[in-house]
Amino acid sequence: MTSNLQIEYINQHHCFFQDVISLGKKHSSTLGFMPDGGFIDHAQKKFIIIAHDKTELIGYLMFRAVNRLSRLSIVHLCVKDEFRGKGVTTKLLDALREKYQTTFTGVSLSCRVDYLNATALWQRYGFVSKGKKRSRSIEEHYLYKWWYDFNRPDLFSIANESSLKIKALLDVNIIIKLRDNDIKQDISQDPRPLLADWLTEEVDYFYSPELFNEIARDKDNERAERTRRFLVNFEEVRFNIEEKKKVSDSLNTIITRNTDNDKSDRIQLASAIVSDVPYFITLDKGILEKKDTIEKQHEIQIFSPQEFILEIDQLLNKEEYYPSRLKGVTFHSIAKVSNAELNTYIDTFLSKSNSEKKSSFYSIVYTEASKINTSKIKVIKQNNDAIAFFAYEYVNSELIVSFMRLVDTDQKQTLFMQLVSDFINKAIINGLSQIMIKEIYFSANQKLVLVKMGFEDKSGTWIKYVFNKVIESSQFSKLNYDFLDNSMIETLQIVDKGEKQKNLLNLEHKYFPLKFSDLDIPCYIIPIKPYWAGQLFDTYISRETLFGAIPDKIWNIENVYYRNAKPITEIAPARILWYASTDKMVKRSNAIIASSYLDEVMTDKPKKLFQKNKHYGIYEWKNIDDLCKKDAEKDIRALRFSNTEIFHKPIKLVQIRHIFIANGQKENTFTSPVKVGIDIFNQIYQLRNGENK
């Protein structure tokens, strides 16, 4: 090993960054193809580690943080030929492990079985093979799925990864180019990055049955047979054929050409629209040029391969949480279940896949029904069909959920997240210290959500401690709760300030609404019109207005708020204090009414931002059009925020002014966003505790 070896995390401005791209492209045949934009995206997030000797790049490791599974995933690991076998790879992996072992569960990667040297390397380092699957290459190659465990069983150790994958349908032009991956292709038309090994854990690709008609038109029988064999790498999408015909016909006004290929294009696009595959990947210029029109009329998003790769993290977040799918779900009028209905719902929600005995579920339900004055049994419906059935009660300082069942629908994941969030908010509003969920038939995905939202599995009962308080990080280890372990406490003893702040933020998210008074991240007071506060998150305001909130929009864990791009540029992650501006018709105005976490700041053209975020289902295009004053070329800003805590008692402007003056700040009327220091945030936030209902 070179005596001057240095290991460091870099961004796109580092002097060796272009050398990283060059080295990656030189070895793309084994690493997998990655566009320049992909390298830049990873570098911006500081997800590239390099080894160098001050004068020369020796190697690099590029990775991703898969937050929804709390794991890291290696994208590339490459060392120059002349430095291999000298321990450089070990140093790169050490750097990754040392930085993230207290905040993630482990590291995953996919590597071809016939790469024997790499296999030996992973084994030597401590990776174990968790399975084998065929790669997506034309040649018959197989991949080992390697896993390095950070031994953190309390975080996201239960994960059904395949069911969390996003789904995309590949147009025939993509599949044909992938089939001929040995032919040199123009970079802008190259779909091969879609087959990179690191994406096998994230995406399932589908094709339309219409592809077989395309194959039948191929005069070259040998090539046609090769295409058929290649399709084993993907899955055939299924759908209602009659619905597909109607949608295909409706696309005639958009895709107006009428050759056989054009007809097939319409059918394949229609196949994606009527199935549960939300993304269509194509190189067809005609479709890409019409994507805005198509997406406006249909629930589909269209990407070129390069766009899809660069948007992958945004799409993964959307797949996990898609509130617009809850349209038509009854929220505010969830009815108490009558005794006459109980038997029907017991049959509907019996966990047959787990061989649950009807008598057992019957006993649980009727035990709760007998608690007339304490237990609440409720059902959630969509279009008059029951999709969720649960019961809860308040006992001393606890909220106890005795059962919680959801039927298998496209809304299941999002609805489950909403319900759990609702229980947390009930506990906060009522000043409770603990939530206990006794349901035993949760899926792996549901367990993953519970862990992410701060629940711990205690012998089959899911418990969350509700810390509605502000503490210094040094006090965390003194809470004396049995969920605490040494690894959590160690995360707060890290010397590096930046890493410690990240760990504090992760703990705040997990144990929401806990706040650390020494978490030093940006804080903003952001003005919002009371109308939009009522539509987005504030149920108190929505009750005051004549029409209230739109039911399928207010009940969101995450949301997006649009505003003008000026005068300041917010930085995420950050905290938000929402200031409801003047409105004589609303009592909760001229006051701070809630706090949130700012997770992402997006600045772009209105249509592009709307397309990215329309799955939240909050804003209509006319709202965005009004904001930008019908100027489609004017940049606007979208703030994605989460974990909103509504203040029962608004913090009035006069109180805020006193705090500003006491901290040497000028008075402010908050006509635009204002950045404040941690002391001002803490002092304002401490005033949120009015009388509980």
C-alpha positions in Angstrom: 0.0 0.0 0.0 1.2 3.5 -0.8 2.6 5.3 2.3 0.8 8.5 1.3 -2.7 6.9 0.9 -5.5 9.3 1.9 -9.2 8.5 2.1 -11.8 11.2 1.9 -15.5 11.9 1.0 -15.7 14.3 -1.9 -18.2 16.4 -3.8 -18.3 17.4 -7.5 -15.9 20.3 -7.0 -13.0 18.1 -5.8 -9.9 18.1 -7.9 -10.1 14.3 -8.4 -13.8 14.2 -9.3 -13.3 14.1 -13.1 -10.7 11.3 -12.6 -13.5 9.4 -10.8 -15.7 9.6 -13.8 -12.9 8.6 -16.2 -12.0 5.6 -14.0 -15.7 4.5 -13.8 -16.1 4.8 -17.6 -12.9 2.9 -18.2 -14.3 -0.1 -16.2 -18.0 0.3 -17.2 -18.1 -3.2 -18.6 -17.8 -4.6 -15.1 -19.1 -1.8 -13.0 -22.2 -1.1 -15.1 -23.0 2.0 -17.1 -23.5 5.4 -15.2 -24.2 8.7 -17.0 -22.2 11.8 -15.9 -25.3 13.1 -14.2 -25.4 10.1 -12.0 -21.8 10.7 -10.8 -22.7 14.4 -10.2 -25.8 13.4 -8.2 -23.8 11.1 -5.9 -21.1 13.6 -5.5 -23.5 16.4 -4.5 -24.7 14.1 -1.7 -21.1 13.3 -0.7 -21.8 9.7 -1.6 -18.3 9.1 -3.2 -15.2 8.1 -1.2 -11.9 8.3 -2.9 -8.4 6.9 -2.2 -5.5 9.1 -3.4 -1.9 9.9 -2.7 -2.3 13.7 -3.2 -1.1 13.5 -6.8 -3.1 10.6 -8.2 -6.5 9.0 -7.8 -6.1 5.4 -6.7 -9.7 4.2 -6.4 -13.2 5.2 -5.4 -16.3 3.8 -3.8 -19.7 5.2 -4.8 -22.8 4.4 -2.8 -26.4 5.2 -2.0 -28.3 5.7 1.2 -31.6 3.8 1.0 -33.3 5.5 3.8 -36.6 3.7 3.6 -34.7 0.4 4.4 -32.1 2.1 6.6 -29.3 0.6 4.6 -26.4 1.6 2.3 -26.1 0.2 -1.2 -22.7 0.1 -3.1 -23.1 1.3 -6.7 -19.4 1.2 -7.8 -16.1 0.1 -6.1 -13.1 0.5 -8.4 -9.3 0.5 -7.8 -6.7 1.2 -10.5 -5.1 -2.0 -11.8 -1.6 -1.2 -10.5 -2.9 -0.7 -6.9 -5.1 -3.8 -6.6 -4.2 -6.3 -3.9 -2.7 -3.6 -1.7 -5.6 -3.1 0.8 -7.1 0.0 -0.9 -10.5 -1.6 -1.1 -10.4 -2.5 2.5 -9.6 1.2 3.4 -12.5 2.4 1.3 -15.0 0.0 2.9 -13.6 0.9 6.4 -14.3 4.5 5.7 -17.9 3.7 4.7 -18.5 1.4 7.7 -16.9 3.8 10.3 -19.0 6.7 9.2 -22.4 5.0 9.0 -22.4 1.9 11.2 -24.3 3.7 14.0 -27.0 5.1 11.7 -27.7 2.4 9.2 -28.3 -1.4 9.5 -25.7 -2.5 6.9 -24.4 -2.5 3.3 -25.8 -4.3 0.4 -24.5 -4.9 -3.1 -24.9 -7.1 -6.1 -22.0 -8.8 -7.9 -21.6 -11.3 -10.6 -21.0 -14.9 -9.5 -18.2 -15.4 -12.0 -16.2 -12.4 -10.6 -14.1 -14.7 -8.4 -11.6 -12.1 -7.1 -14.5 -9.9 -6.1 -16.3 -12.8 -4.4 -13.2 -13.6 -2.4 -12.8 -9.9 -1.4 -16.4 -9.6 -0.1 -16.0 -12.8 1.9 -12.8 -11.6 3.4 -14.3 -8.3 4.5 -17.2 -10.1 6.2 -20.0 -9.9 3.7 -22.3 -12.9 3.4 -24.2 -14.1 0.4 -27.9 -13.6 1.0 -29.0 -15.2 -2.3 -28.4 -15.5 -6.0 -30.4 -14.3 -9.0 -30.0 -14.0 -12.7 -28.6 -10.7 -14.0 -30.4 -8.7 -16.7 -27.6 -9.1 -19.2 -28.2 -11.1 -22.4 -25.6 -13.6 -21.5 -26.6 -16.0 -18.7 -24.9 -14.4 -15.8 -25.9 -14.6 -12.1 -25.5 -12.2 -9.3 -24.8 -12.8 -5.6 -26.7 -10.5 -3.3 -24.1 -9.6 -0.6 -24.8 -8.2 2.8 -22.6 -6.6 5.5 -24.5 -6.3 8.7 -23.9 -3.4 11.1 -25.6 -5.5 13.9 -28.3 -2.9 14.6 -31.4 -5.1 15.0 -33.5 -2.2 16.4 -33.6 -0.4 13.1 -35.3 -1.7 9.9 -34.0 -5.2 10.2 -37.3 -6.5 8.9 -37.7 -5.7 5.2 -39.5 -7.3 2.4 -37.4 -5.6 -0.2 -39.0 -6.9 -3.3 -42.4 -5.6 -2.4 -40.9 -2.1 -1.9 -39.5 -2.0 -5.4 -40.9 0.5 -7.8 -42.4 -0.7 -11.1 -41.7 0.6 -14.6 -42.9 -0.6 -18.0 -40.3 -0.6 -20.7 -41.2 0.4 -24.2 -40.3 -1.9 -27.0 -37.5 0.4 -28.2 -35.9 0.1 -24.8 -36.0 -3.7 -24.8 -34.6 -4.0 -28.3 -31.6 -1.7 -27.4 -31.0 -3.7 -24.2 -31.1 -6.9 -26.2 -28.4 -5.5 -28.5 -26.2 -4.2 -25.6 -23.0 -5.2 -27.5 -23.7 -2.5 -30.1 -22.2 0.9 -29.5 -25.0 3.4 -28.9 -25.3 7.2 -28.7 -25.1 8.3 -25.0 -28.5 10.1 -25.2 -30.1 6.9 -26.5 -28.3 4.4 -24.3 -30.7 2.6 -22.0 -28.1 0.3 -20.5 -27.8 2.2 -17.2 -31.3 0.7 -16.5 -29.6 -2.7 -16.1 -26.9 -1.6 -13.6 -26.6 -4.2 -10.8 -27.3 -1.6 -8.1 -30.8 -1.1 -9.5 -31.8 -4.8 -9.1 -32.7 -4.1 -5.5 -34.8 -1.0 -6.4 -36.8 -1.6 -9.6 -38.9 -4.3 -11.3 -39.2 -3.9 -15.0 -42.3 -5.0 -17.0 -43.3 -5.3 -20.7 -46.6 -5.2 -22.4 -48.0 -8.4 -24.1 -48.3 -6.2 -27.2 -44.5 -6.8 -27.5 -45.3 -10.3 -28.9 -47.1 -8.6 -31.8 -44.0 -6.5 -32.4 -41.9 -9.7 -32.4 -44.2 -11.4 -34.8 -43.6 -8.6 -37.3 -39.8 -9.2 -37.3 -38.8 -10.9 -40.5 -35.6 -12.1 -39.0 -36.7 -15.3 -37.2 -33.4 -15.8 -35.4 -33.5 -12.2 -34.0 -37.2 -12.6 -33.1 -36.4 -15.7 -31.1 -33.5 -13.9 -29.4 -36.0 -11.2 -28.3 -38.3 -13.8 -26.9 -35.5 -15.3 -24.9 -34.5 -11.9 -23.6 -37.9 -11.2 -22.2 -37.3 -13.7 -19.3 -35.4 -10.8 -17.7 -38.6 -8.9 -17.2 -42.2 -9.5 -16.1 -45.3 -9.4 -18.3 -47.8 -6.8 -17.1 -51.4 -7.8 -16.5 -54.5 -5.7 -16.8 -58.1 -5.5 -18.0 -58.0 -5.7 -21.8 -61.2 -3.8 -22.3 -60.0 -0.9 -20.2 -56.7 -1.0 -22.2 -58.7 -0.7 -25.5 -60.6 2.3 -24.3 -57.4 4.1 -23.1 -55.6 3.2 -26.3 -58.4 4.7 -28.3 -58.3 7.9 -26.2 -54.6 8.2 -27.0 -55.4 8.6 -30.8 -55.9 12.3 -30.3 -52.4 12.6 -28.8 -50.4 10.0 -30.8 -52.0 10.7 -34.2 -49.8 8.6 -36.5 -51.3 5.3 -37.5 -48.6 2.9 -38.6 -48.4 -0.5 -37.0 -45.6 0.7 -34.8 -47.7 3.8 -33.7 -50.6 1.5 -32.8 -48.3 -0.6 -30.8 -46.9 2.5 -29.1 -50.5 3.5 -28.0 -51.2 0.0 -26.8 -48.0 -0.3 -24.7 -48.6 3.1 -23.2 -52.2 2.2 -22.4 -51.0 -1.1 -20.9 -49.0 0.9 -18.3 -51.9 3.3 -17.7 -54.5 0.7 -16.8 -52.1 -1.5 -14.8 -50.6 -0.8 -11.4 -47.3 0.1 -13.1 -46.9 3.9 -12.7 -43.9 4.6 -14.9 -43.3 4.2 -18.6 -39.8 4.4 -19.9 -39.3 5.1 -23.6 -37.0 6.6 -26.2 -39.8 7.4 -28.6 -39.5 11.2 -29.4 -43.2 11.5 -30.2 -44.3 10.2 -26.8 -41.6 12.2 -24.9 -42.7 15.4 -26.7 -46.3 14.7 -25.7 -45.6 13.6 -22.1 -47.1 16.7 -20.5 -50.4 16.2 -22.3 -50.5 12.5 -21.6 -49.6 12.9 -17.9 -52.2 15.5 -17.5 -54.9 13.2 -18.7 -53.7 9.9 -17.2 -52.1 8.5 -14.1 -48.8 7.7 -15.6 -45.3 9.3 -15.6 -43.1 9.1 -18.7 -39.3 9.1 -18.6 -36.4 8.6 -20.9 -33.9 6.1 -19.4 -31.5 8.9 -18.3 -34.4 10.8 -16.6 -35.5 7.7 -14.8 -32.1 7.0 -13.4 -31.6 10.6 -12.2 -35.1 10.7 -10.6 -34.8 7.3 -8.9 -34.7 8.5 -5.3 -37.6 10.8 -5.8 -39.6 8.0 -7.3 -38.7 5.6 -4.5 -40.1 8.0 -1.9 -43.3 8.4 -4.0 -43.8 4.7 -4.1 -43.6 4.4 -0.4 -46.0 7.3 0.2 -48.7 8.2 -2.4 -51.5 10.1 -0.7 -53.3 11.0 -3.9 -54.3 7.3 -4.0 -56.5 7.9 -1.0 -59.0 9.9 -3.1 -62.6 9.0 -2.0 -61.5 7.5 1.3 -63.8 8.7 4.2 -61.7 10.5 6.7 -63.6 12.9 8.9 -66.8 10.9 9.0 -65.3 7.5 10.0 -68.3 5.9 11.5 -68.5 3.8 14.7 -69.3 0.2 13.7 -72.8 -1.0 14.7 -73.2 -4.5 16.3 -75.0 -5.6 13.2 -72.0 -4.9 11.0 -69.4 -6.5 13.3 -69.8 -10.1 11.9 -69.4 -8.8 8.3 -66.2 -7.0 9.1 -64.8 -9.9 11.1 -65.3 -12.0 7.9 -63.8 -9.3 5.7 -60.7 -8.6 7.8 -60.0 -12.2 9.1 -56.3 -12.9 8.5 -56.8 -16.0 6.4 -53.3 -15.9 5.0 -52.0 -16.5 8.5 -54.6 -19.2 9.2 -56.2 -17.1 11.9 -59.2 -18.7 13.6 -62.4 -16.8 13.2 -63.2 -17.5 16.9 -60.0 -15.8 18.0 -60.7 -12.6 16.0 -64.3 -12.7 17.0 -63.2 -12.7 20.7 -60.8 -9.7 20.2 -63.5 -7.6 18.4 -66.3 -8.3 20.8 -64.1 -7.7 23.8 -63.6 -4.2 22.5 -67.2 -3.8 21.6 -68.2 -4.6 25.1 -66.2 -1.6 26.4 -69.0 0.8 25.5 -67.7 3.9 27.2 -64.0 3.5 26.5 -63.1 1.6 23.3 -63.7 3.0 19.9 -64.2 0.6 17.0 -64.0 2.2 13.6 -64.0 1.4 9.9 -62.7 3.4 7.0 -64.4 3.1 3.6 -63.7 3.9 0.1 -66.6 4.0 -2.3 -68.7 2.2 0.4 -66.2 -0.6 0.6 -64.5 -1.2 3.9 -60.7 -1.0 3.6 -59.6 -0.6 7.2 -61.0 -1.8 10.5 -59.5 -1.0 13.9 -60.1 -0.3 17.6 -58.4 1.9 20.2 -58.9 3.2 23.7 -57.2 5.5 26.2 -56.0 3.9 29.4 -54.3 6.2 31.9 -51.5 7.7 29.9 -51.6 5.2 27.0 -53.3 4.9 23.7 -53.9 1.2 23.1 -54.8 -0.2 19.7 -56.2 -3.7 20.1 -56.4 -4.6 16.4 -55.7 -2.9 13.1 -56.5 -4.5 9.8 -56.3 -3.3 6.2 -57.4 -5.0 3.0 -54.9 -5.4 0.2 -55.4 -2.4 -2.1 -53.1 0.1 -3.8 -53.8 2.4 -0.9 -52.7 0.0 1.8 -49.2 1.2 2.4 -50.2 4.9 2.4 -53.3 4.4 4.5 -51.3 2.4 7.1 -48.8 5.2 7.4 -51.7 7.7 7.8 -53.4 5.7 10.5 -50.2 5.3 12.5 -49.5 9.0 12.1 -53.0 9.7 13.3 -52.5 7.6 16.5 -49.3 9.5 17.2 -51.1 12.9 16.8 -53.9 11.7 19.1 -51.3 10.8 21.7 -49.6 14.3 21.3 -52.9 16.2 21.6 -54.0 14.3 24.6 -50.7 14.5 26.4 -50.1 10.7 26.4 -46.7 9.1 27.1 -47.1 5.8 25.2 -48.8 4.1 22.3 -49.3 0.3 22.3 -50.4 -1.6 19.2 -51.4 -5.2 19.9 -52.1 -6.3 16.4 -50.0 -9.5 15.6 -50.6 -9.9 11.9 -48.6 -7.1 10.4 -46.8 -7.6 7.1 -43.1 -7.0 6.7 -43.7 -3.7 5.1 -46.0 -2.6 7.9 -43.4 -3.6 10.5 -40.9 -1.5 8.5 -43.2 1.5 8.7 -43.7 1.0 12.5 -40.0 0.9 13.1 -39.4 4.0 11.0 -42.0 5.9 13.0 -40.4 5.1 16.3 -42.1 1.8 17.4 -40.3 -1.0 19.1 -41.4 -4.7 18.9 -41.7 -5.9 22.5 -42.7 -9.6 22.4 -45.3 -9.0 19.7 -46.6 -5.7 21.0 -45.5 -2.6 19.2 -44.7 0.3 21.6 -43.8 3.9 20.9 -42.8 6.3 23.7 -44.2 9.8 23.0 -41.6 12.4 24.1 -43.4 15.7 23.8 -40.6 17.6 25.3 -37.4 19.6 24.5 -34.2 18.2 25.9 -30.4 18.6 25.5 -28.8 15.6 23.7 -26.9 14.9 26.9 -30.2 14.1 28.6 -31.2 11.4 26.1 -29.4 8.6 27.8 -31.1 9.6 31.1 -34.6 8.9 29.8 -34.4 5.4 31.4 -36.6 3.7 28.8 -36.0 0.1 27.9 -35.7 0.8 24.2 -32.4 2.6 24.7 -29.3 0.6 23.8 -25.6 1.4 23.7 -25.5 2.0 20.0 -28.1 4.8 20.2 -26.1 6.5 23.0 -22.9 6.1 21.0 -24.4 8.0 18.1 -24.5 11.1 20.4 -20.9 10.7 21.6 -19.4 11.2 18.1 -16.9 14.0 18.1 -17.5 15.2 14.6 -20.2 17.9 14.9 -21.7 17.3 11.5 -22.2 13.6 12.1 -23.6 14.2 15.5 -26.2 16.7 14.2 -27.3 14.2 11.5 -27.7 11.6 14.3 -29.8 14.0 16.4 -32.0 14.7 13.5 -32.5 11.0 12.8 -33.5 10.5 16.4 -35.9 13.4 16.3 -37.6 11.9 13.3 -37.8 8.5 14.9 -39.1 9.7 18.3 -41.2 12.6 17.0 -42.2 15.0 18.5 -39.0 14.9 20.6 -36.8 17.9 20.1 -33.1 18.4 20.9 -32.4 22.0 22.1 -28.8 21.6 20.7 -29.7 20.4 17.3 -28.1 23.1 15.2 -29.9 23.0 11.8 -31.4 25.9 9.9 -34.7 27.2 11.2 -37.2 29.2 9.2 -40.4 31.1 10.0 -42.4 30.7 6.8 -45.6 32.7 6.2 -48.6 30.7 4.8 -52.1 31.9 4.1 -54.6 30.5 6.6 -56.6 28.9 3.7 -53.6 26.8 2.7 -52.7 26.0 6.2 -56.2 24.6 6.6 -55.9 22.6 3.4 -52.5 21.3 4.1 -52.3 20.4 7.8 -54.2 22.6 10.3 -57.5 20.9 11.3 -58.3 23.7 13.7 -58.4 26.3 10.8 -60.3 23.9 8.5 -63.1 23.7 11.1 -63.3 27.5 11.2 -63.8 28.0 7.5 -67.1 27.6 5.7 -66.2 24.7 3.5 -63.4 23.1 5.6 -60.5 21.1 4.2 -60.8 18.7 1.3 -61.0 15.4 3.1 -58.5 13.5 0.9 -55.9 16.2 1.1 -55.4 17.3 4.7 -54.6 13.9 6.2 -51.0 13.8 5.0 -47.8 12.8 6.7 -45.7 14.5 4.0 -46.7 17.5 2.0 -45.4 20.1 -0.5 -45.9 23.8 -0.2 -45.3 26.0 -3.2 -44.0 29.6 -3.0 -42.2 32.2 -5.0 -38.5 31.6 -5.5 -37.5 34.8 -3.8 -36.4 36.4 -1.5 -34.4 33.7 0.3 -33.1 30.3 -0.5 -34.0 27.7 2.2 -31.6 24.8 2.8 -32.8 21.3 3.8 -32.8 19.6 6.2 -34.3 22.3 8.4 -37.1 23.1 10.8 -40.1 25.2 9.9 -42.3 27.3 12.1 -45.5 28.1 10.1 -46.8 31.7 10.5 -50.5 32.0 9.5 -50.8 35.5 7.8 -53.6 38.0 8.3 -57.1 36.8 7.7 -60.0 38.5 9.5 -62.2 35.5 9.0 -59.8 33.1 10.8 -59.0 33.2 14.5 -55.7 31.3 14.0 -54.0 34.1 12.0 -51.1 36.5 12.7 -49.6 33.6 14.7 -47.3 30.6 14.5 -49.6 27.6 14.4 -47.4 24.6 13.7 -43.9 23.2 13.2 -42.6 20.8 10.6 -39.3 19.4 9.2 -38.1 20.7 5.8 -36.9 17.6 3.9 -36.3 18.9 0.5 -36.2 22.2 -1.4 -36.9 22.1 -5.2 -36.6 25.2 -7.4 -37.6 24.8 -11.0 -40.2 25.6 -13.7 -43.8 25.3 -12.5 -44.8 22.4 -14.7 -41.8 20.3 -13.8 -42.3 20.9 -10.1 -46.0 20.1 -10.3 -45.3 16.9 -12.2 -42.8 15.8 -9.6 -45.1 16.4 -6.7 -48.6 15.9 -8.0 -48.8 12.4 -6.3 -49.3 14.3 -3.0 -52.7 15.4 -4.4 -52.7 18.8 -2.6 -52.5 21.4 -5.3 -54.2 21.6 -8.7 -52.4 23.0 -11.7 -54.6 26.1 -11.5 -53.1 26.9 -8.1 -49.6 26.7 -9.4 -50.6 28.7 -12.5 -51.9 31.4 -10.2 -48.8 31.4 -8.1 -46.5 32.0 -11.1 -49.0 34.4 -12.6 -49.4 32.2 -15.6 -45.7 32.6 -16.5 -44.6 29.0 -17.2 -40.9 30.1 -17.5 -40.8 31.7 -14.0 -39.0 29.6 -11.4 -40.9 28.8 -8.3 -40.0 26.8 -5.2 -41.5 23.7 -3.7 -40.9 22.8 0.0 -41.4 19.2 0.9 -42.1 18.9 4.6 -43.1 16.2 7.0 -43.9 15.4 10.7 -46.1 18.5 11.2 -47.0 19.2 14.8 -50.1 21.5 15.0 -50.1 23.9 18.0 -53.3 23.8 19.9 -52.5 27.3 21.2 -51.3 29.7 18.5 -48.2 31.7 19.3 -49.3 35.3 18.6 -47.3 38.0 16.9 -46.8 40.0 20.1 -45.2 37.0 21.8 -42.9 36.4 18.8 -41.8 40.1 18.8 -40.9 39.9 22.5 -38.6 36.9 21.8 -37.0 38.6 18.8 -36.3 41.8 20.8 -34.9 39.7 23.7 -32.5 38.1 21.3 -31.3 41.3 19.7 -33.4 40.9 16.6 -35.6 43.5 14.9 -39.4 43.1 15.0 -40.8 41.3 11.9 -44.2 40.9 10.3 -43.2 37.8 8.4 -44.4 38.8 4.9 -41.6 36.5 3.6 -39.6 33.6 5.1 -37.2 34.6 7.9 -34.3 32.5 9.0 -33.8 32.4 12.8 -31.2 30.9 15.2 -31.6 27.9 17.3 -32.3 29.9 20.5 -35.2 31.8 18.9 -36.6 28.5 17.6 -36.4 26.9 21.0 -38.0 29.8 22.8 -40.9 30.0 20.3 -41.4 26.2 20.3 -41.6 26.1 24.1 -44.7 28.3 23.9 -46.7 25.7 21.9 -48.2 23.9 24.9 -51.6 25.4 25.4 -54.4 23.5 27.1 -54.9 20.0 25.7 -58.4 19.1 24.6 
